[in-house]
Amino acid sequence: MSTDVNKMFEQQLEQLTGPARKFAELALDHAQKVSAFQTEVARDYILMGVGYAKEAAAIDSPQSLQKWLGGRGDAVQTVGKRVGDDVQTLLGFGRDYAEQTSKLSREQIETVSKAIDRAA
């Protein structure tokens, strides 16, 4: 008899804590993805900036200055495209997270509705 009570208690505890655990796991996974991406992006932007600074430091003649200035348009275009791509990636992470949380919410509503129907 106490085994049945323990099983019932475990089932009820899982029904109560399972959804919260799933949401926490989802939030943690999302935070890890976003922070890993941001770390990678920060490193890449720093390396680009250092590269541009090294190019500027190597200017030693009017010709090299002209060449360096001529390359700024390409540099701006490269950085602009990269920023756009990075924003799209972050938006994708957000959309994915929103879809997954919506799915979990719908599942929880169904579970609660079934439990209410059984209790009634």
N, C-alpha and C positions, 0 to 999 in steps of 0.2 A: 504494500500500500504506500509506504513512504517513497518507494521507487517511482510510482506513478505520480505522486505529488512533486517529486524532484524533476521528473521529465516535464510535467506541466509548467512548473516554475521556470525551467530553462527555456521552454518554448515561448512563454510570455515575456521573459527577459530578452530573448532574441528579437521578438516582434517589437519591443519597445526600443532597444538599443541598436538593432541592425540598421535601420535607415540613417540614424545619426552617424554611425560608423562609416557607412557608405558615402555620406556627404563629406565627412572629414577626410576620408581617403581620396575622394575626388578633388577636394580643395587642396590637399597636400600635393597631389600629382600635378595639378595646375600650377601651383606656386613653384614647384621644382622645374617644370618646363619653362615658365616665364623667366625665372631667375637664371637658369642655365643659358637661355637665349640672350638675356640682357648682358650677362658676363661675356659671352662670345662677341656680341655686337660692340660692347665697350672696348674690348681688346682690339678688334678690327679697326675701330675709329681712331684709337690711340696710335696704332701702327700706321694708318694713313696719315695722320697729322705729323708724326715723326718723320715719315718719308717726305712729306711736303717741306718740312722744316729743313731737312738735310739737303734737299734740292735747292732751297733758298740760300742756305749757308755755302753752297758750292758756287754761287754766282761770283765770277771773278773778272768779268769783262762785259762790255756793252752787248756783245753778241749772246753771251750766256744769259744775261738779264732779259734780252728780247725773247730768247727761246723759252725761258722760264715763264715769262708773262704770257706768251702764246699758249702755253700748256694749261693755264689757269682755267680756261673755258672747258677743257676736257675734264679737269679735276672737279670743277663745280658740277658738271653733268654727271660724272661718276658718283659723286657723293649724293647728289639729288636722287639719282636712281636707287642707290642703296638705301637711302632713308625711306623712299616710297615702298621698296620691297620689304624693309623691316617693319614698317607700319602695317602692311598687309599681313605679314606673318603674325604679328601681335593680335590683330583683329581676328585672324583665323583661330588663334588660341582662345580668344574670348567667345567667339561663336560656338566653338566646340564645347567649351565649359558650360555655356548657357544651355545648349542642347542636352548635354548630359545631366545637368541639374534639373531641367524640365522633365526629362525621362524619369529620373528618380522620384521627383515630386508626383508624377502621374502614378507610378507604381505604388507609392505610399498611400495615395488617395484611394486607389483600388483596394489595397490591403485593409485600410481602415473601414471602407465601405462594406467589404465582405465580413469583417469582424462585427460591425454594427448589425448587419443582416442576420448573422448567426445568433447574436445576442437577443434580437427582437423576437 
